[in-house]
Amino acid sequence: MSVTPANPDDERSLRDPLIERFPQLADIGGMDDDRRIDALRGVLDDLQHELDAIGRSDASHGRGAHHG
């Protein structure tokens, strides 16, 4: 099953929340490869920090990995 939008308006509606959350992606189509890589690395770093914070929060509340 494809999630490719049928028209550009649908594509824009899918992208808007991403661009709102990660403004550095707004012009990713117009960037050269080096700038595109830097922007994507920035997004990955942001996501990694969020995951790290969630992991710390879960561990402090006893919701870490379950063993057994």
N, C-alpha and C positions, 0 to 999 in steps of 0.2 A: 504494500500500500504506500503510495506516495503522499508526502505532505506538501508538495510543491503547490503553491497557490495558483488558481486558475487565471487570475488577472493581477496586474500590478498593484491595485488598491489592496487586495488581500495580502500581497507580499509586504506592502508597507505596514499593514496592521500587525503582521507578525514581527517585523523588525523594530517597530516603535518602542515596545517595552525593553528590548535589548539596548537600543540606543539611549533610552532614558536612564537605564541602569549603568550602561557603559558608554558614555558620550564619546570616548576615543574611537568608537566603531562607526561614528556617524558618516565619515567619508572614506570608509575602508576601500570601497571600490575605486576611488580616485588616487589611492596611495601607491607609491612604488613598493616593491617587495620588501625593502628594508624597513620602511615605515610601517607597513602592514604587519610584519613580524614583531616589531616593537609594540604595536598596539595590542596584538593578540597576547604577547607575553605579559603585558600590563594587566589584561583581563584575567589571565591565568593566575598571576600573582594575587590579584584581588580575591579571586575565588578560593585560592589556597589559604589566604588569611582568614576568610570566612569559615572554611572547613576546620581550620585549626582552632578557631574560637568556639565553634560548635563542639568539637571534640573535647576541649578543655571544660566547657560547660557540662557536657554529658558526664565526663569523668568525675566532676565535682559533685554531681547529683546521683552518682551510682548507676548511671546509664551507659557505662562503657561496654566493651565487648563482653558477651556472655561466654563463659567457659563451661564445657560439659557436654 
